[in-house]
Amino acid sequence: MTDIVMDGGATKAPTSFWIVSVLSLAWNAFGCTDYTMMKMHNAAWLTMGGVSSDMVAAIDAGPLWGTAGWAFGVWGSLAGSLLLLARSRHAVTAFLVSIVGAVIGFAWQVPAGLALLVWLPVVIVAAVALQWWFARRSQAKGILR
């Protein structure tokens, strides 16, 4: 597919860009929902996710740097998705912050046995890394301003 350059010098975003950006937003909005519901101790959400009260207590007792990493991971990804939709080059930075945050957040959860599914942290970090790569590629193509 060839890039179409518009009058302002910006490249027109192809349909695939919009599809990936919307899917990114949906994926990351779920992560933010999970973070919020966990922090609010929403009983219905915890039950649905199979999270025990002992696990909630362990997460609450976790190190501040771990919670901060988790927060930067989920909210950085949401910001990255919104910045993609705004076609901002700052999406690249937001996704990079998210990757670092996710790795920091999982650095204490996985060894403590708090990851419900052992493979899930790998999938999450890989998904954010793919979003970062997509944002970098979109920036290189001139889609992001």
N, C-alpha and C positions, 0 to 999 in steps of 0.2 A: 504494500500500500504506500502510495506517495504522500508526502506531507504537503498540506496546502497552507501557504503563507498568506495571511490576511494583511490588509493595509497597514496596521500598526506594527508589523513585523512578527507578531505572534503566530504560531502554528495552530491551525484548527485542530481541536482534539477529536480523534476518531471515536466512533461509538464504543469500541472496546475499552477505551480509557474510562468512559462514563460507567460502563458496566462494572469494571474492576473497582472503580472508586466507590460505587454504591455498595458493592459486596463488602469492601473494606470497612465502610461505615457500619454496616449491619453486624459484621463480625466483632468490631471493636466496641460497638454499643452494648453488645452482650457482655463483654469483659467488664465494662464500666458498671453495668447492672449487677453483675456478680459481686464486684468489689463493694458496691454500695449496700447490697442486701446482706453481705457478710458482715460489714461494719455496723449495720443497723440491727444485726441479729434477727432478721426476719425469719420467724419460725417456719412459715410455709416454704420459703426458698431453701432453707437449710434442710428441711425434711425431704423436699423434692430432690435435692442434690446428694442426699445420703450423708450429710455432715452431722456428726454427733456433737453433743454438748461438750464432751472432752476435747474434741478437735477445735471447737470454737474457742475454748479456754486456752488451748495451746497456742492458737494463732494470736489471740489477744495478748498473751504473755510473751510473744516473740519480740525480737529486737526492733527498736525504732528504725534502724537502717533497712531492715527487711520490709517493714510496712511502707517506708518511704519508696523503696525500690518498686514494690508492687504498685503503689499509687502512680509513680512516674511511668511505669510500664503501661497501665491501662489508660490513664488520661493522656499520656503522650501519643498513644496509638489513635485515640479518638481525635485528638488535635490534628494528627497527621492525615487522617481520613477527611476531616473537614477542610484542611488546607489543600488536599488533593482536589476536592470538589470546587474550591475557590481558585484552583490552578496556580497555587502559590508555591514557589521554589522552597519555601520554609517547611514544606511537608517532609523533605529529605531529612532535615535536622530533627523534626518531631519524631519521626520513626527511629532515628538513631538513638535519641534519648529513650525511647520506649524499649528498644532492644537492651540497652544497658540496664534500665530499670527492671525489666523482666528477669534478666540474669541475676541481678542483685536480689530481687524478691524471691526467686527460686533457690538461691544459694543456701538459704537456711531452711526453707520448707521441705525440700527433697530429703536432705540428710536426717531431718527430724521426723520423717515419715508422714508429713502432712499433705503430700500430693496424693489425692484420692486415686488417681490413675497415673502410674509411673511414667507412661509415655506422653502424657498431656503437656508437661512443661516443654518437652522437645518440640511438640507440634506447635505450641504457642510461640516459642522463640523463632521457629522456622517460618511461621506465618508472618510475623512482624518483619523478619529479615527479607522475606519475599516482597512485602509491601515497601520496604526501604529501597530494595533493588528496583522495583517498579517506579517509584518516585524518582530515583536517580536517572533511570532510563527515560522517563517522561521529561525530566529537566534537560537531558542531553538532546532530546528531539525538539526542544523548544516549546513543548506543550505547557510547561510550568513557567510562570513569569517571575 
